[in-house]
Amino acid sequence: MKHELLNAVTNIRNALLVIESHAVPPHMKGYAFEKEFAIDCRKRGMTVRKSSVSSHVDLLVNGKRVQCKCVTPNTNGQVFIQPGQRTWYLPEDFDVLAMRCNGDLYLIPMDTLPKTNGHVRIQIKPRHMRRFIDAWEIFAGDIPKEPQQTLFEGQ
């Protein structure tokens, strides 16, 4: 009886591990990333609050409005982020895009994203935004400079 119970518990544990390893729904990945990002900010001594101001602002970090996204690039290496029913953001929707992509954290100021007719469509290739990987200085008011291109980069 004891051996059977132990086997049953082991089987349940293994089944739960299989369930956990399957794809997480996109909105749950986003919530998990948002929480992880808030913890990282607090560890760095920043003030972090959950935003109630706008649906486009997830967190307020050192007074800056942050939109958090956890994304996977398409087959062309491109990321397309769409805010709900609209296909674009307004420049005043948020200050910083915190984006987790392929394990890297991009901290991209809104004013560096391309605009068309005053609207921002987040359609970017992360490899073109490398200067914003772990760019925590954005929350101190600095924008990272373009890195010097190294030999063979982009070939």
PLY file of the C-alpha trace (Angstrom):
ply
format ascii 1.0
element vertex 155
property float x
property float y
property float z
element edge 154
property int vertex1
property int vertex2
end_header
0.00 0.00 0.00
2.79 2.42 0.95
4.68 1.63 -2.26
1.53 2.19 -4.39
0.90 5.54 -2.72
4.49 6.61 -3.33
4.16 5.64 -7.03
0.89 7.58 -7.33
2.47 10.71 -5.82
5.47 10.38 -8.15
3.17 10.01 -11.17
1.19 13.11 -10.18
4.40 15.08 -9.65
5.71 14.02 -13.08
2.39 14.93 -14.72
2.52 18.40 -13.14
6.07 18.90 -14.42
4.91 18.02 -17.94
1.99 20.46 -17.68
4.29 23.24 -16.40
6.74 22.68 -19.26
4.10 23.27 -21.97
3.68 26.68 -23.56
2.41 29.36 -21.23
-0.43 31.52 -22.64
0.97 34.85 -23.94
-0.88 37.00 -21.39
0.55 34.90 -18.54
4.09 35.34 -19.94
3.46 39.08 -19.92
2.31 39.13 -16.30
5.28 37.00 -15.25
7.68 39.33 -17.08
6.05 42.41 -15.58
6.53 40.98 -12.08
10.12 39.95 -12.83
10.89 43.40 -14.22
9.40 45.14 -11.15
11.54 42.97 -8.86
14.68 43.77 -10.90
13.89 47.50 -10.65
13.44 47.30 -6.89
16.73 45.39 -6.52
18.39 48.33 -8.29
16.89 50.76 -5.77
14.26 52.21 -8.08
10.76 53.18 -7.03
8.16 50.96 -8.69
4.38 51.25 -8.65
1.66 49.44 -10.53
-0.01 51.92 -12.84
-3.70 52.68 -12.75
-3.35 55.61 -15.14
-3.71 53.93 -18.56
-4.07 50.53 -20.14
-0.83 51.26 -22.02
1.17 51.78 -18.83
1.97 48.69 -16.77
4.37 50.20 -14.22
5.71 53.53 -13.05
9.47 53.25 -12.54
11.23 56.30 -11.09
8.30 58.33 -12.41
8.55 56.99 -15.98
5.58 55.21 -17.54
6.63 51.72 -18.64
4.89 49.33 -21.04
6.09 45.73 -20.43
6.08 43.15 -23.23
7.44 39.61 -23.44
7.75 38.77 -27.14
9.10 36.27 -29.64
10.29 37.50 -33.02
8.67 36.14 -36.17
10.62 34.12 -38.75
12.09 37.34 -40.18
13.48 38.28 -36.77
10.92 41.05 -36.43
8.74 41.96 -33.45
5.33 43.53 -33.95
3.51 44.82 -30.87
-0.06 45.99 -31.14
-2.01 47.76 -28.36
-5.36 46.03 -28.18
-7.76 47.03 -30.96
-5.54 49.79 -32.40
-2.53 49.04 -34.57
-0.43 51.92 -33.19
0.51 53.78 -30.02
0.54 57.51 -29.44
3.83 59.07 -28.30
2.18 60.04 -25.00
1.01 56.47 -24.24
4.22 55.55 -22.36
7.84 56.65 -21.81
9.75 53.35 -21.93
9.12 50.00 -23.59
10.52 47.18 -21.43
10.70 44.22 -23.78
11.93 40.68 -23.06
12.95 39.03 -26.34
15.03 35.87 -26.72
16.19 36.18 -23.12
17.44 39.77 -23.46
15.90 42.77 -21.72
15.45 45.80 -23.98
14.68 49.15 -22.33
13.67 51.37 -25.24
12.61 55.02 -24.82
9.37 55.82 -26.66
10.94 58.83 -28.36
13.49 56.58 -30.14
10.80 54.41 -31.77
9.91 55.26 -35.39
6.80 57.36 -35.93
4.46 57.70 -38.90
1.98 60.59 -38.96
2.52 61.06 -35.23
1.72 57.42 -34.46
4.12 54.75 -33.24
3.91 51.24 -34.66
6.21 48.93 -32.80
7.56 46.88 -35.64
11.26 46.42 -34.96
14.11 44.00 -35.37
15.71 43.46 -31.95
19.17 43.15 -33.53
18.84 46.82 -34.55
18.09 47.80 -30.95
21.11 46.20 -29.23
22.16 49.47 -27.61
19.02 49.23 -25.47
19.83 45.80 -23.98
19.98 46.25 -20.18
19.95 50.05 -20.67
19.03 50.77 -17.04
20.50 54.29 -17.34
17.26 55.27 -19.09
15.63 55.47 -15.67
18.27 57.98 -14.62
17.43 60.14 -17.65
20.20 59.02 -20.02
19.64 57.48 -23.45
22.27 54.94 -24.56
24.46 56.05 -27.43
24.80 54.06 -30.64
27.58 51.51 -30.11
30.56 51.62 -32.40
30.11 49.00 -35.11
32.61 46.20 -34.73
34.35 44.37 -37.54
32.09 41.81 -39.27
28.97 42.94 -37.34
25.77 42.52 -39.31
27.30 40.36 -42.02
0 1
1 2
2 3
3 4
4 5
5 6
6 7
7 8
8 9
9 10
10 11
11 12
12 13
13 14
14 15
15 16
16 17
17 18
18 19
19 20
20 21
21 22
22 23
23 24
24 25
25 26
26 27
27 28
28 29
29 30
30 31
31 32
32 33
33 34
34 35
35 36
36 37
37 38
38 39
39 40
40 41
41 42
42 43
43 44
44 45
45 46
46 47
47 48
48 49
49 50
50 51
51 52
52 53
53 54
54 55
55 56
56 57
57 58
58 59
59 60
60 61
61 62
62 63
63 64
64 65
65 66
66 67
67 68
68 69
69 70
70 71
71 72
72 73
73 74
74 75
75 76
76 77
77 78
78 79
79 80
80 81
81 82
82 83
83 84
84 85
85 86
86 87
87 88
88 89
89 90
90 91
91 92
92 93
93 94
94 95
95 96
96 97
97 98
98 99
99 100
100 101
101 102
102 103
103 104
104 105
105 106
106 107
107 108
108 109
109 110
110 111
111 112
112 113
113 114
114 115
115 116
116 117
117 118
118 119
119 120
120 121
121 122
122 123
123 124
124 125
125 126
126 127
127 128
128 129
129 130
130 131
131 132
132 133
133 134
134 135
135 136
136 137
137 138
138 139
139 140
140 141
141 142
142 143
143 144
144 145
145 146
146 147
147 148
148 149
149 150
150 151
151 152
152 153
153 154
